[in-house]
Amino acid sequence: MKNHKLNSRAVLISFSFFFVLSLVFTPVSFASSHSPEGVHLTWSLNQVHDTINVSWWTESEGNGPVVHYDEESRSGNAGEYEHRAEGDSETITGEEGEEAGYAHHVTLEGLTPGKTYYFVCGGEGGEFSEEFKFQTLPKNPEELHFAAYGDTRQGALDFPEGRNAVAQAMAAHDPQFMVHSGDFIEEPFSWEEWKEYFNHVETLYVDPEGHLIPMIPVVGNHEVGGDYGLARTKNDARVYHSLFDLPGNERWYTLNLAPYFKFFGLNSETYTGPASEQYQWLEQELQKTEDGVWKFSAYHRPSYGEGYGGEGTSSKFLPLFDQYHMDIGVEGDFHMYARSQPLNPTNSPGEYVPYDQGTVHVIAAGGGAPIYSASPAWWHAAGPISKYSYTIFEASKNSLEMEAYDTEGNVLDRMEIHKELSKPQTVLETKETGVSEDSTGPPPLIDFEEGARIPIMKVSKVGDGTVGAGGLAWSSVNGEWKPGELDVFYELLFDRLNPNSEKVLWYEGYDANYPVEKCSELVNSLEEAGFEIDGKDSEPINSELLSGYNILVIPQLGLGDPLKGGNPDLLPWSDVNAIEDFVREGNGLLVMDAHDYGGHNWAEVQNKILAGVGADMTLQSDGLYDWSDNWKAFYYPIGEVNTETELGKAYEERTGSKEIALFEVSSVVDNPSLYLEKVPGGEKSVVDARIAKANARVHIETKEGGSGYVRVQKTPGTSGSPAVAGIHKPLVEVSIQSEIPSGMIEWPMTIEIYYTQAAFEDSILQNENHLEMYYWDTEQSAWRRCQEVGVNSDRNAVIASAYHLSKFAIMSDPQ
């Protein structure tokens, strides 16, 4: 989200300062009953690039609503604007059915996409507003950048200050539009509350350059009069529908915001079952939405989990979400922030699934209403967090990123989904015939059956960049590769890592085992293909060193004692952070390892880089052999490109073959859910590794000076872990480590490990209350029961006190 990030706190402080000054020093003037108030923008047509709707209210009816607009500022002089548009007015009916005011709507059409327009609104022969401006959406934007949150109603002790702080901080991010998930006000027909709210919008829903931010709203239960949550007609939420002008029937609608992004505005305050009009409409809209389009929905009631006061009527949407893959559901009602793992309860009840198979539910309801609290459950990826908050999304054709913030600008949560690569993609693997392995590598170690196709090069999206990882370092050495094969593969791989790649840094510092000289024949071939490759051994790896390069190659760093193995602590985190920034800015990274005869486990150093950048891949220092072909021509085991990938297809087209002759390769596997977080010294912190599906939370308190990283990883192959005598094998197994010295930690720390309901039901266990937490005693090579263990079966969590860090597992007596 690099293009739009701002120092929200600084912007908020400066904005608040000048806003207060304006209140102090601006002379107070009282508007007449004809004066336009509460000016706000929506879309009333599903033509978001060349239309906009301008709405406002007045106390008296006045003349017909008119907007004068232009591509240049006319300083509010209505007669000087080049364009003019008329609209409609309607009477606002208050609490007792009386005429409370008048809403006015004018739709501007035929606008130029991606253009700033200036306007005034009012009535001919009457009063016009001050000059406002807005910006139309580009026709096919490279990315969409927008905000989402809800529940701005009053009721909190600090209202409206808390609500205003959220709006100010949100607007500082320069969103193109704002999605509101309902509960704008407390009393549905209170005209005074609605007036105050829209004056708040006119004042604070303004980007840093002064453009009004368009709103995309959905109805909440506090907009509905009478029987809350069962709005049958627009009249049940009459003031909401009078003040917002929306597409379709306005109760539910879609907006095609980009060729790759479709918004679904849903109504959870009415009947939503399969026989309902809305359900049938939603199914038709989903059916005609093309594959590859992000499907983004907003509705008020949370649809998943009884912890939020019942499943709500929005739970009826879930079968359609699951069948047609709704990517995101933004929800409100429960005043807090929380995010679920991807869920598909229709097909995978009680567990979470990959992003490309499930819906992520985001409760973004910290907009100013009284804050609620709740405990985490197994389906949570983040939260619940009891703070005023908002979310910022950035969507492009292949990626969707989200960050959740509090009003101080602190990042509460971060999510990143890639439609092109929802998980690491294997681009090169071994042939099926006769492959076996010499496994000398470090954990996490995944065993392969003889004859398996073993991945030896994968690629993964990280931010705007791409990371490749594989065990080809030894194959890159002079004399150990076949011309016309591996060099072609690398050329295509570099183009995959960065399509605009020209300059490559082949890093030689930190005891790199395969520098340019050792791989000069391959480097020369790549330079003949048009790449400029530099070898540098400068330490540390920082932004200055990486500046000007499109791709960074790490050809295996040999840090550590050759007799004891790789030591990732010798590679500073500051270097890893610089590499992460380099990749997220849109550059490419290639991390290689090699077969390790001596068990040196250099891969642990390379894996620190992969984990630090968030590539979701792990290198293994194993050795893979093709016993049937190993001693045939060229003495090379044979690899094959994956022709289901674009890289593999391109290789086959270039060479006429899928095969690549290789020497002493090692494997790369999907990362078993690793999460890293740096905690400060002298504070209590909660490391929530559920963000990375690592199934654990760590409550840690450090002493002054005890800052450092905590590493939480769900270990692979849990079913293969040993069991304690008479005790069932681990249900969930997690490794928790830290670089912080033990003497700088206040012991004990609290460990929470989460299990899915499906995992428990698939096991032979009978009683969740009999679950225990164990730790792995490295000295005795045995599992030991943790002290002070408790089970919360409602949250699917086992909690225990820990007096040192190790592997931890949930186990139980099967009886």
N, C-alpha and C positions, 0 to 999 in steps of 0.2 A: 504494500500500500504506500509505496515510496512517493508517488506523485502528489499526494494530498496531505501527507502528515504535517501537522503543525504543532507548535508548542501550545497545547490547549490551555494549560494553566496560565501561561504568560498572556495569551490572547484574552482569556477570561478576565484576568486582573485588569488589563488595560481597558477592555470593553466595559467592565463594571465601573471603573474609575470615571470614564468619560460619560457613561450613562448617568451616574450619580451627579456629575457636574452639570449635565444638561437639565436634570431635575431642579438643581439648585439655582442655576443662573438663567434658565429660559423663562420668560414671562409666561404666566399661566393664562391661557385663553379658553373660553368656554364655547364649545361647538353648538351651532344651532341644531334644531331637530331635523334639518335637511342635510346636515353635513355627513359625508361618507365616513363610516367608522369600521374598524375591524377588517381592513382589506386583506384578502388572502387569495391564493391561487390553487386551483385544482385542474384536472382534465375532465371535461364533460363528454369528450369524444375519444375514441381509441385511435387517435392520430396525434401522438404526443410530440412529434417532431415539428409540426407546422401549425399547432393550435395551442391555446391556453384558455382557461376560464378564469375571469376576474370576478370575485364576489365581494360584497360588503353589506353592511346594514345601515339603516337610518331609523330614527325614532318616528318620523312622519313619512307619509307615502311619497310626496314629492313628484317630480316629473319622471318620465320614462328613463330607465338606466342607460347610460351612454359611457363608452370608453373612447378617449382620443389617444392615439398612440403613434409612435414614430421610432425610427432607428437612431435618431439623434435626440439629445435632450432639448426640450423647449421651455425648461425652467418653470413648468406648471401652467403656462399660458395656453388654455384649452384651444383657442382659435388658431394656434400656430402648428399643431400636429398634423401630419400629412394624412393619417388614416383615422377613420371613425367607425365604430360598431355599436349597434343597439342590442339590448337584451330583454329580459323579462324580470318582473318583480312578483313577490308573493307575500302574503300577510303571515307574520309569525304569531302563532296562537300560544298564549302563556299558560300558567298553571290552572287558572280557573276558566280557561276557554276564551279569555279576553284577547283583543288585538294588542300585542305587546310591542310590535315593531315591524319592520319591513326588510326583507332580504332581496338583494339585487344580484343578478348574474348576467354577465356578458361573455360570450365566447368569441375569441379572436381567431380567425382562420386565415389560411394562406400565408403563414409566417415563414420566414427563412430559417431552416434548422441551424442550430449552433450560433444564434445571433442574439445580441442584447437589444431589448426594446424598452422604451420609456413610455409612461402613460399617466394619465389622470382619469379618474372615474367620478361620476356624479349624474346629475340630471340637466338636460338642456334648459336654459333659463334659470337654473338654480345654482347650487354650490357644487364646486368640484374639489376633489381631494388635492393634497400636495402631490408632487411628482414622485412616482415609484418606478422601479425598473425590474426586469426579469430577464432570464436567458433561456432560450429554447434549447431542447436537447439536440445534439447532433444526430444526423440521419442514421449513421452506422458507427457509433462511437467505439473507439478502441477499448474503452472501458466505461462502465457505469459506476458512479461513486455516490452512495446515498446513506441516509441515516434511518434507523428504525427504533422506536420505543413507544410506550403508551402509558396509560393511567396517570394523567396529569390533573386529575380531579382534586378538589380541596379535601381537607380532613386531617392533614398533618399539622403538628403544632407549629412548624416553621413555614407553613403556606402563606404567601406564594414564593418566599425566598428560595426554598429548596427546588421548587418547580422551575423557577426562573434560572437558577444556576445550571440545571440540566439543559435547558434550551440554549443558553449562552454558550456552554461548552460544546454542544452539538453543532451549532451554527459555525463555530470557529473552524470546523473541519471542512468547510466549503462543500457541503453535499449538493448534488444536483436536484434532489427531491428528498422528502421525508415521509416515511411510512408510519402512520399512527395506528396502534392496535386497539384503540377504544378506551372508553371511560375518560372523556375529555373534561367532564364536569361531574358534580355529585348529584344534583337534582335535575331530572331530564327536561323539565319544562320551566326551569328557573331562568327567566330572561336576563336577570342581572348577572348570573353566573356565565351565561353564554357571551354576553357583552364583554365581561372582563376577560374571558378566555380569548376571544378573537382580537381584542386590543393587545393582549399579550403576544399573540401570533404576529400581528402587524409590526410590533416593536422588536421582537426577538428572533423571529424566524427570518433572519436576514444574514446573508453570507458576508465574509470579510470585505467584499467589494461593493456591498450595498444592494445586491439583488434579493428580492423576495424569494423564499424557498418554497416551491410548490409542495402541496400536501397530498398524500394518498391515504385516505382514512377508511377504517371499517368501524362498524357500530359495536359498542360495548353495552353491558347490562345497565350502566348508569345513564345511557341515552334513551332507555326504554321505560315508558311509564306503565303504571298498572302492574300487571303480572310480570315481574322482572324475568328476563331470559326467554320469554315466549312472544316475541313480536310477530304478529301475524300480518300486519299491514304497515305501510310507511307511516300511518298516523300514530302508531304506537311509539314511534321515535320521531315525532313530527318536527320538533325544532331542529334536530340533527339534519333531517332531510331538507328542511327549508334553507339551512345555512350552507350546506355542502351541495355542489352541483357535480354529479358523477355520471359515468357512462351507464348504458343499459337501464335496468330497472332501479339502479342505485343501491339496491339491497345487497347484490352480489354482482361482480363485474370482472373483466380482465383488461389489462393494459399491455400491449406489446411494446416494451420499452427499448428493445434492441432486437436485431434479428436472432440473437442468441439468448434473449431473456424475456420471459413472460410472467407477469404478475397476476395473481388470483386473489381478489378481494372477497372474502367469504363472511357469512353472517352466522355466528354461533348462537345468536339470540332468538332462534326460531327452530321449528321442527326441521331436522336435517336427515332423516332416515331415507332409505332407498326409494320410497314412494313419494318423497317430497319433490317439489319443483326445482329447488336448489340442487339437490343431489343429482337429478337427471341432467340438469344444465351443466354441472361440473364434469360429469362423465363425458358429455359431448365435447366440452372444451378440451379436456385432457386427451381424448381420442384424436382430435385434429391438431394437437400440438406436436410438432416434428421432434424426432429424436435429435439429441444434441443441443436442445434448448434448455437453459436453466428454468426450472419451474419453482417459483417463489410465491408463497402464499402468506396471507395475514388474516387473522381472525382473533376474537377476544378470549374465549374460554380455552384454557390449556386442554389439550386432547389426550395427554398421556400421564397416568399416575394418579392414584387416589390421594396422594399427599397434597394435592392442590384443590381439595374440596370436591372431589368427585371428578369423573371423567368428562362431564359436560357434554353438551350436544355436539361439540366439534369432534368427539370420538367417532361419530358416525361417518366422518370423512375418511377415516383411516383405511378402510378397504380400497377406496379409490386411490389414496396416496400410495398404498403398497403396490397396487396393480400397475399404475402408470408412473410410478417413481416421482413423487413430489420431492424436490431436493430439500427445500427449507420451509418450515412453518413458523412464522413469528407470532407469538401469543402474548396475551396480557393477563389481566384480572388478579393474578397473585403478585403482589407488589414487591418485586425483587428481581434478581437476574439468575437465570439458570440455563444450561444447555444440555441437551441429551446426546448420547451416542446415536449414530444412525440406527433407526428402529424400523422393523417391518413385522408388526405383531400378527398380521394375517398369515404369513408364511414361516416366520421364525419367532413364535411367542416366547417370552421369557429370556431373550438374548439380544445382543446387538449384532449388526451386520456391517459389511463394507459400505462406504459412502455411496457407491453406485447401485446399491440395492435397498437403501433405507432412507427415511426422512429424518433430518435433524430438526428437533423442536427447540426453539429459542424463546424462552420467556424473557421478554424485554419490557418489564412493567415497573421500572424504577423511575418514572417520569415526574414524581412529585407527590403522589398519594401516600398515605401512611405506610411505612415499610413493614413488610411481614418477614417472618423467619421460618426456616424449615431445615430438616436434616437431609443429607445426600442419600440417594438410593442407588441401586446397582446400575440403573440406566443413565445416570448423570455422567457427562463428560466434564462439566464445570459447574460449580455452585452447589446448592443455592447460596447466593451472596446477598446479604441484606444491606444494600446501599442504593442511594440514588444513582442511576446509571443510564447509559444509552449505548447503542451499537452502531458501528460504521461498517458498511459493506462495500466491497469493490469487486465487480464482476467483469470478466472478459470472456471471450469465446471459450477458452479452455480452463479458466480458473475462477474460483469464488473464494474470496477472503473476507473474514470478519474479525473485528476487534471490539471488545466491550470495554467501556471506560467508566470510571466514576467522575464526579464533577471536579476533582483535582487533577485530572489528566492521567491518572494511573491506569494501566492496562490490567483489566480484571481477567480477561480470557482472550484467547486467540485461536482461530480456526482457519484452515486452508484446505480446499477441495479442488482437485484437478479432474476435469471431465475427461481429458485426453488420457491421463494416467492417474486413475484413482488409487493405484498402488504401484510399486516398482514394476517395471516391465522388463522381462527377460528378452534380450536381443541376441544373445549367443549362449549356446549350451553344448554339452557333449552329445555324441551320437548314442543311440540306444544300445549298440552292440558291445557287450563285454566290458562295460565300464565298471571299475571298482575303485576303491579309495584306500589311501594310507592316511588314517586320521590321527594327526599329531597336534591338532590345533586347540585353541582355548575355548572354553564355553563362551557364548552359547554355541554348542556344536550340534548340528542337525545331521543325522545319519541318512545315507541314501542306500536304497536297495540296489543290488547288482543288476545292471542293465537299465538303470534309470537314466533319464535325460537330466543332467545336472546343470544348473545355471552357472555360467562362469563370467557373464557380464550382464549387468542390469542398468537401467536408467530410471531416474525419478525426477519429477518436477519439484523445485523448491523456490517459492516466490516466483519471480519472473525468469529464473534461470533453470538449468537442468544439470543434474549430477549423474555421472556414470561411475560404476564401481565393479571391479572384477579382478580375477586372479591371473592376469596376463603379463605381469611384470617380467617374468623369466622368459616368456615367449617373445618379448620385445628386444632381447639381447642380440647383438650381431651374430649371424650364423645360425640362429635358433628359430628363424621364421622363413616362410616361403614367399618370395616376391610375387606380386600379383594377387595375394590373398590378404594377409594381415595388414599390409599397407593400405589396401583398398578399404578394408573394414575400418581402420582408424580414420581415414579420410572421411568416410560417411558418418562415423561416430562423432567426429569433431563438428561436422555440419549439424548433427542432431543436438549436440550440446549447446551450440550457438550458431544459428544459420548465418550470422554476419561475421563469423570468426575469421580473423586474419592473423592476429598476433597471439602466440602461445608461449606461456611461461612454463618450461620444463624444470620444476624446482629441484635443486641439488643440495639444499641445506639440510640441517638436522640429520646428518649421516644417511642421506639417501643412498640406497643400495644400487639403483639403476640410473645413474646420471646420463647426460647426453652422450658422452664419449662411449659408454658401454652400449648405448642404443643408437649409435650414430648412423648406421645404415637405414634404420627405420626413420629417423629424423630427416635424413637427406631425402628420402623418398617422399615424405610429407611436405618438405620444402619445395620439391619439384611439382607437387600438386597445388602449390600456391600459398602455403602457410609459412609465416615467419616465426621460427621457433628459437627462443633464447633459453640458455641454461644459466641459472643464477643460484648461488649458494648463500646469498645474503640472509642473515637472521637479525631480527624476527621477521615473520610473515605479517606485513601490515599493509594498510591502504596505499601507502607510498610505493611499496614494492609492486603491488598488483596493478597500479594505475597504468592505463594504456593497453592492458591485455584483455583478450576476449575469453581465453581459456587458461585455466591453471591445471597442470598435471602434477600429481603427487605420485612418484614412481616407487613407492615403498620407503618409508622412513625407518631406519634401524636403530631407534632410540632404546637404550637399555643395556643390560648385561647379557652378552651372548650366551652365558651359561644359565641365566635365570629367566630370560625372556624379555619381551618388549615392556617398556615402562611409559605409559601414556602421560604420566605426571611430568615427564621431561619436555612435553610439548605444551607451552603456556596456553591457557584459555583465551588470552588476548589474541593469539594467532588464529585460533579456531573462530573466534568472533569476527575477525577481519575477513576470513574466508567465507563465512556465512553472509556477511554484508556484500561481498563480491558476487556471490551467486544470486542472492535475492534481487540485486540490481539488474539481473538479466544475463549474466555471464555463465560460462560453463566450467564444470569441475570434473576432472577424471582422477579417481583414487584407485591405485593398483596395489595388489599384494602378490605374493609368489608362494609356490610350494615351499614348505619349511621342513627340511629333513630333521633338524636338531630340536624341534619343539620350541624355537625361540619366541614364537607367538608375536612377531612384529605386528600382526594384524590388529592387536589391541591399540596400537598407536594410530593406525589408519582409521579404526572404528571410532576413535574419539572425534576425528574430523567429521565422519559421516553422521555420528550422533549429534554433534554440535550444530551442524547445518540443518538437521532435521530431514535427512534423506531416506529414512526408513529402510536402510539396507545394512547388512553386516557381512564383513569378509571373514572367511575361515581359512586358517593356515593348514588346510588339508592338502593331500596330493592325489590327483585324479589320473588314472591310467586307463588306456584302452588295451587290455592285455592281448586281444586278438590281432590288433593292427600295430602294436607298439614298435615292433622290430621290422616293419615293412618299409617301403620306400620313404625316404626323408627321416626315418626314425621318429616320427611325430605321432602322438595321439591325435585323433581327428575331432574337430569341433564342427558344429553346424549353426548357421544363422537361423533365427526364428523368422520365417517368411510371413508370419501373421503380423509382423511389425513393419512399419514403413522402412526402417533401416535394413531389415532382412530382405524385403522385396527389392530395394535398390541394389543391394549387394548381388543378389541373384541376377538382376538385369545386367549389371556391369561385368560379372565374371562368368555367367552361364552356369554357375554351380552354387550350391548351398554350403559346401565344405570349406573349412579353413584348417590348414595344417598347423598344429600347435605343439608346444613342448612344456611339460611340467606345469600344468595349470592348477589352479585352486578355485574353490567355489565361492559364490556370493549368494546370500539368502535374504529373504525379507526380514527386516529387523523385528525382533520379538518385543514390540511395544515398549520402547525406552523413552524415559522422560528425564530431562536435566533441568535443574533450577538452582540459581545462585541465591543463597540466603544471607542476610546481613548478620553482622556480629552484634551481640548484646541485645537480641530481640527474640521474641517468640514468632515462629513462622509455621505455616501449613503448606507443605509441598504436595500439591494435588496432581498426582500422576494419572488420574483418570482421563485427563486431557488427551493423553497418548494411549489410552486403553491399557494402561499398565496396572489397573485394578487396585490401586492403593493410595492412601493418604498418609503422610508422615508429619506428625506434630513435633517440631524440634525447637529447642531453646538453646541459643549459643551464648557464650561469654563474650565480653568485649574483645574485639580482635579476632573473633571466631568466624569470620565470613568465609564462605566457600560453597562449592557445588555439592548438591545431593543428587544421586543417580538412582532412579527407580526403574527396574526392568522386569516385565513379566517373562519368566524363563520359558523357553520352548520345550516341547516334548515332555510336558508335565506328567503325562501318563507313564512315562518311563522312569520316573524318580522312585527311589527306594522307599519302602514303607517301614514304619516302626512296627515291631512285633505286635501282632494283634490289632493293629491300627490300619485303617484304610489308606490307600495311596493318596497323595495330595490332590485336593479338589482344585486349588489355585496355588501357584508357587511364584514368589516374587523375590527378586534380588534387590537389596537396598544397600548402597555404598555411599561414601562421602570422602572427599579429600580433607575435610576438616579434622584436625587432630582430636582424638577422643577426649583429651583433657580440656578442650575448648567447648565441649558439649555438656549441658546440664542433663544428667541422666536421672531417671529413665526418660525416654521419648515414647510417645504413643504411636502405635502402628495400627492402621485400619486397612484390612484387605477385604475387597468386595468380590462376591461371586454372583453369577447370573442365576436366575431361577431355573432356566433351562439346564444349566450345568448341574445344579443340584438334583433336579428331577431325573436327569440322565444317569446319575450315579446310583449306586446301590444303597445310599444312605437313606435312613428312615426319618430322622428327627433333626431339624436344623438347630435345635437348642443344644445338641450334643457336639456341635462343631467346636474344635479347638484350634489354637494357633501354635505352631512349632517353629523353632529356628534350627538352622543347620550348624552343628558343632564341628568346626573344621578340624580341631585337634583330634577328636574322637571319631570323625567321619560318621556322625549319627545325628538323627533328629532328636531335639529336646523340647519338652513342653515349655511354652512361655509362661511368665508369671502374670497374674491378674488378668485373666482372659475373660471376655464377655462376648455374647452373641446378641445382635439385633436382627431378628428374622424379618422385621418389617423393612429394614434397609438392606437386607442381604449382606450384612457386614459382620466380620469378627474383629474385635478390638483387643489389643494386648499392650502391656508395658514391655519395652525392650531396653536392655542394658548394654547392648553392643549391636553393631550392624552385621548382617549376614544375609543368608537366604531365609525367607519366612514362607510358611505354607499353612493352608487350611486343611486339617485332617479330622477324622472322627472314627470312633469305634463303630463299625457297621451295624452292631447290634443295638 
